Amino acid sequence: MSSMFSRTLLFASGLIASMLLSNRAANAQQPPVALEKLEGKTIVLFTPHPDDDTFCCAGTLSILAKQHNNIHIVLYTNDDKGSYDPEMTSQRLAQIRGAEEEAACSIIGIPKENIHWLQFHDGMLEYANPLDLVEEVTKVIRTYRPDVVMSIDPGSQYVRWHKTDHRMAANNTVDAIRAAEWHL
């Protein structure tokens, strides 16, 4: 492949991690480094909902944060749905989930300023304009130029059909990694 980056997929705590390497030839002779042993790298994790990152891989993220990695969490949705409380509003639920995300990330060593929200509504990611969605995530990847990109696994049959935000986030992230290979 004659591109600026090469990709290596790693599996970590139920998430797909994708390494962006600037020099494939130089790295081809070195053995791959285990994700949990990385130090001083930039890591961007794309996740559909606020609980998916910390619920699925808080331990891994905590280890990576303790090893002085610069970790950014990018959330596709604001998680404004999913309450049985008849008094709850979408806006208030999104605020609660946002505060929970910030608190969870703080505990594992990821600062509030490293949490980025794309602000799509929960359950509606599949209706977003695909071109806009991939361009927005490609811009994030090009901005931070991560050494590692992590995203949710698109899932088993149940998850694929009943958790559409998961499927969309996973597939869109892979498309954005591909698009980020090129400067245009």
Secondary structure, DSSP 8 states (H G I E B T S, - for coil): --SS-EEEEEEETTEEEEEEES-HHHHHTS----GGG--S-EEEEEESSHHHHHHHHHHHHHHHHHTT-EEEEEEEE--------TT--HHHHHHHHHHHHHHHHHHHT--GGGEEEEEE-TT-GGGS-HHHHHHHHHHHHHHH--SEEEEE---SHHHHHH-HHHHHHHHHHHHHHHHHTS--
